[in-house]
Amino acid sequence: MNCNQWLACALTLIAVSAGASETKKSAGPLKAAGSIDLTDPAGDVSPIHTSDNVDYPGFDVVKLSVKSDGKQIAFVATLKDPPGPFASRVIELYFDVDNNAKSGASLSFPPADGFEYTAELSACADYTDGSSACAGGSKAKPKSHWAAINLSRYKGKKEYEKDTVVDSMGFPGAKPSAKAPITANIVQGSIDYADLKVKPGQTIRLLIKESHDKDMGLFPEVLLTLR
C-alpha cells in the first residue's frame, strides 16, 4: 500500500469516527452528549436454539439509538426483521454510572471492569393460550409482541451477585417494567434516572452487546453525558 493509499484510509477513518452514527466495529470509546446512534451490519447473528431442538431466527439489530431526556434513558433497537414467535433478549447493557473502572463489578464475558448495573431489553410476547414470556415461548401462537427492560444492580465485585431493580415480567419484589408495544421491527424500552441513581449532566460509561451476535457482539464503549 503506497503513501496515498494510507492517507486515504486514515482520512476515511477520521470521517467515520466524526459522524453522528457509529458502527459496531468502530474503535475506542465514543463520547456523546445526550444521545447517540449506533449501527451494525445485518446478517451477523446466530439462530435461537431451544430445548425442543427447534431453531428460531436470532434478533438481528441493525441500528440502536440511545437517548437521554433528563428523566430517562431510552433504547430503541431497529431489527432487520420483526420478532418471531420466540421471546428473547435483544440487547444487553452494562452501566458504569460513576465512570470509574476501579469500582463496581467485574465481568467475565465480555471481560470488563467497573459496572454497577446491568440490563436487558427483551422482545416479549403474549400467546393465545394466555401465557406470556420475555425468554422462551409457547406451543400456542403469539397474539401480541411487546418490549420490556430487566434491570439489576450488582452488589459487589462479582457479576452474579445482584438484585433485581426492574423486572421485565413484573414479578413481585421489584419495580415492574413498562411494556412498549413492538411495532413492526422496532423494539424499545427506557430506564428511569432514579433507578440508576444518576442525574442530568452526569457522564456514564455504557457497554452494549447484541444478544444473538455470532461473535462477542459488542458495540464500542459509550461515554454518555446525560441531559
Buried (B, 14 or more C-beta within 10 A) or exposed (E): EEEEEEEEEEEEEEEBEEEEEBEBEBEEEBEBEBBBBBBBEEEBBBEBEEEEEEEBBBBBBBBBBBBBBEEBBBBBBBBBEBBBBBBBBBBBBBBBBBBEEEBBBBBEEEEBBBBBBBBBBBBBBBBEEEEBBBBBBBEBEBEEBBBBBBBBBBEEEEBEEBEBBBBBBBEEEBBEBBBBEBEEBBBBBBBBBEBBEBEEEBBBBBBBBBBBBEEEBBBBBBBBBBB
